[in-house]
Amino acid sequence: MNILTFDIEEWYMKVVKMGWHEKRAEYDRYFHRILDKLDERSLKATFFCLGEMGRIFPETVREIDRRGHEVGCHSNVHLPLNTLTREECLDDTRVAVDSLEQCLGKKIISYRAPAFSIGEENRWMFSVLAECGIECDSSVYPARRDYGGFLDFGTERPVLIKVGDSFIKEFPIPLAMVAGRRFAYSGGGYFRVLPYGFIRKQMMKSDYTMTYFHLDDLLPESKGVMSAEEYRMHFNKSGTLIERYRRCLRANIGKKGAMDKLMRLLDEMDFIGLSEADGQIEHWDVI
């Protein structure tokens, strides 16, 4: 199964929080191009939205639902969870889920953490998700990464995580061997950089792929170096000049042609959303 997901955060993070109001029309245009392609191919996806999207841009969230896609939760204001306490995470998740449920008038059961920021040190986040009514999660990146990662998670396959008397259905990001190291290939900067043929081959030979796309990864123009304040607002921590330049390089490499690469992938491969994938799994291992 190929699971198609998008992390919807730019309208709030860039238009509202960083004041890039001129970007609103561009985000809308690329967003609708994706929705139209999915309609054309009769494909379904899960769109993980910030809770703030339900309050400030409810029409965007409702259009996702109206077009037959699943709306999941992507936290409230996109703060990395590994920079927050359990109590702060619980409050953030409750507010976000309630905002999206009030916007749509239906239950939200799927979740993705900002920057895949659930790891061994905050594994308690799974109990927070269960407490907030979440059933399916796709927050585990089973390798080391700058702003998150769960190196010792132990599997790249869907699995049940036991949380007290309940379970969370976890859908990790799968990895591929590249130059002797294991990397994600199905979203973010890796999708931008890796050759299309390699990505498609990995998906064709696997019976499980979890994708993760952001609009900012698909827009062709380059982004400048974040100011110290912008970096702090985005990652909830300070960043040195070197860290901000490194982030700029990683955020811009491979952007040209990324949207066309995605459109080609949607033309040539079939996809389903997270909730539909959940319904297709007959046997779950438990950890």
Solvent accessible surface area in square Angstrom, and as a share of the most:
residue,aa,sasa,rsa
1,M,62,0.28
2,N,24,0.12
3,I,0,0.00
4,L,0,0.00
5,T,0,0.00
6,F,3,0.01
7,D,2,0.01
8,I,3,0.02
9,E,13,0.06
10,E,3,0.01
11,W,0,0.00
12,Y,25,0.09
13,M,0,0.00
14,K,12,0.05
15,V,9,0.05
16,V,60,0.34
17,K,53,0.22
18,M,22,0.10
19,G,35,0.34
20,W,70,0.24
21,H,124,0.55
22,E,133,0.60
23,K,31,0.13
24,R,77,0.28
25,A,66,0.51
26,E,28,0.13
27,Y,0,0.00
28,D,36,0.19
29,R,143,0.52
30,Y,29,0.11
31,F,4,0.02
32,H,65,0.29
33,R,103,0.37
34,I,2,0.01
35,L,0,0.00
36,D,75,0.39
37,K,28,0.12
38,L,0,0.00
39,D,69,0.36
40,E,123,0.55
41,R,65,0.24
42,S,94,0.61
43,L,9,0.04
44,K,80,0.34
45,A,1,0.01
46,T,0,0.00
47,F,2,0.01
48,F,0,0.00
49,C,0,0.00
50,L,0,0.00
51,G,0,0.00
52,E,30,0.13
53,M,0,0.00
54,G,8,0.07
55,R,104,0.38
56,I,73,0.37
57,F,9,0.04
58,P,31,0.20
59,E,90,0.40
60,T,7,0.04
61,V,0,0.00
62,R,121,0.44
63,E,27,0.12
64,I,0,0.00
65,D,40,0.21
66,R,170,0.62
67,R,44,0.16
68,G,44,0.43
69,H,7,0.03
70,E,32,0.14
71,V,8,0.05
72,G,0,0.00
73,C,0,0.00
74,H,1,0.00
75,S,0,0.00
76,N,19,0.10
77,V,28,0.16
78,H,12,0.05
79,L,40,0.20
80,P,6,0.04
81,L,1,0.00
82,N,57,0.29
83,T,54,0.31
84,L,26,0.13
85,T,74,0.43
86,R,78,0.29
87,E,123,0.55
88,E,87,0.39
89,C,0,0.00
90,L,24,0.12
91,D,89,0.46
92,D,14,0.07
93,T,0,0.00
94,R,126,0.46
95,V,58,0.33
96,A,0,0.00
97,V,8,0.05
98,D,74,0.38
99,S,8,0.05
100,L,0,0.00
101,E,46,0.20
102,Q,136,0.60
103,C,12,0.07
104,L,28,0.14
105,G,70,0.68
106,K,104,0.44
107,K,120,0.51
108,I,2,0.01
109,I,44,0.22
110,S,0,0.00
111,Y,0,0.00
112,R,1,0.00
113,A,0,0.00
114,P,0,0.00
115,A,25,0.19
116,F,7,0.03
117,S,0,0.00
118,I,0,0.00
119,G,1,0.01
120,E,102,0.46
121,E,116,0.52
122,N,4,0.02
123,R,83,0.30
124,W,82,0.29
125,M,0,0.00
126,F,4,0.02
127,S,34,0.22
128,V,0,0.00
129,L,0,0.00
130,A,30,0.23
131,E,92,0.41
132,C,18,0.11
133,G,24,0.23
134,I,4,0.02
135,E,76,0.34
136,C,0,0.00
137,D,0,0.00
138,S,0,0.00
139,S,0,0.00
140,V,0,0.00
141,Y,4,0.01
142,P,14,0.09
143,A,13,0.10
144,R,183,0.67
145,R,69,0.25
146,D,80,0.42
147,Y,32,0.12
148,G,17,0.16
149,G,14,0.14
150,F,2,0.01
151,L,91,0.45
152,D,112,0.58
153,F,13,0.05
154,G,76,0.73
155,T,35,0.20
156,E,44,0.20
157,R,116,0.42
158,P,21,0.13
159,V,4,0.02
160,L,28,0.14
161,I,4,0.02
162,K,115,0.49
163,V,23,0.13
164,G,59,0.57
165,D,151,0.78
166,S,50,0.32
167,F,86,0.36
168,I,0,0.00
169,K,57,0.24
170,E,0,0.00
171,F,0,0.00
172,P,0,0.00
173,I,0,0.00
174,P,10,0.07
175,L,14,0.07
176,A,4,0.03
177,M,110,0.49
178,V,40,0.23
179,A,105,0.82
180,G,65,0.63
181,R,161,0.59
182,R,107,0.39
183,F,44,0.18
184,A,0,0.00
185,Y,5,0.02
186,S,1,0.01
187,G,0,0.00
188,G,10,0.09
189,G,26,0.25
190,Y,71,0.27
191,F,2,0.01
192,R,17,0.06
193,V,78,0.45
194,L,22,0.11
195,P,89,0.56
196,Y,23,0.09
197,G,48,0.46
198,F,54,0.22
199,I,1,0.00
200,R,77,0.28
201,K,129,0.55
202,Q,22,0.10
203,M,3,0.01
204,M,116,0.52
205,K,137,0.58
206,S,41,0.27
207,D,92,0.47
208,Y,5,0.02
209,T,0,0.00
210,M,0,0.00
211,T,1,0.00
212,Y,5,0.02
213,F,3,0.01
214,H,35,0.16
215,L,3,0.01
216,D,11,0.06
217,D,17,0.09
218,L,1,0.01
219,L,3,0.01
220,P,67,0.42
221,E,71,0.32
222,S,86,0.55
223,K,49,0.21
224,G,63,0.60
225,V,54,0.31
226,M,27,0.12
227,S,52,0.33
228,A,55,0.43
229,E,88,0.40
230,E,35,0.16
231,Y,4,0.02
232,R,110,0.40
233,M,37,0.17
234,H,12,0.05
235,F,7,0.03
236,N,50,0.26
237,K,91,0.39
238,S,94,0.61
239,G,10,0.10
240,T,83,0.48
241,L,103,0.51
242,I,123,0.62
243,E,66,0.30
244,R,37,0.14
245,Y,124,0.47
246,R,107,0.39
247,R,70,0.25
248,C,24,0.14
249,L,119,0.59
250,R,113,0.41
251,A,11,0.09
252,N,29,0.15
253,I,86,0.44
254,G,31,0.30
255,K,6,0.02
256,K,184,0.78
257,G,38,0.36
258,A,1,0.01
259,M,8,0.04
260,D,89,0.46
261,K,34,0.14
262,L,0,0.00
263,M,16,0.07
264,R,126,0.46
265,L,1,0.01
266,L,0,0.00
267,D,67,0.35
268,E,73,0.33
269,M,13,0.06
270,D,99,0.51
271,F,8,0.03
272,I,29,0.15
273,G,4,0.04
274,L,0,0.00
275,S,49,0.32
276,E,81,0.36
277,A,0,0.00
278,D,23,0.12
279,G,69,0.66
280,Q,95,0.42
281,I,34,0.18
282,E,175,0.78
283,H,142,0.63
284,W,40,0.14
285,D,90,0.47
286,V,83,0.48
287,I,80,0.40
